[in-house]
Amino acid sequence: MKIPDEIKVALVTTACIILLAVVLKNIIRVEADSLITNSPSYVFIAYIVTWGQKKESRCKSPLYWSLAVVAVTLAVILIYVL
């Protein structure tokens, strides 16, 4: 059974949101705004919006979108650490 691409990106997004919440609350010990905490989901929303386009490109790959979600998550963590 093959997992659909949008489910793969959704699972990575969910894991990153949970990781971000745990790191911000328990490790860094800061109260983050919900706008910041949900930032990985904005990348997922962009993926869903562009997913239905007919044009094929490498940027439609779920790997690139998953990496973008991870990069946004790490960027938010780095902002709060620094």
SULTA-V215818 format. One line per field, one symbol per residue. phi: phi as a letter, one per 40 degrees, with the letter a starting at -180 (. if undefined). psi: psi as a letter, one per 40 degrees, with the letter a starting at -180 (. if undefined). Layout:
BEGIN
phi=???
psi=???
END
This chain:
BEGIN
phi=.cccccccccccccccccccccccccccgbccccccccdcccccccccccccccccaccccccccccccccccccccccccc
psi=hhhiddddddddddddddddddddddddfihiiddddedddddddddddedeidhhideehdddddddddddddddddddd.
END
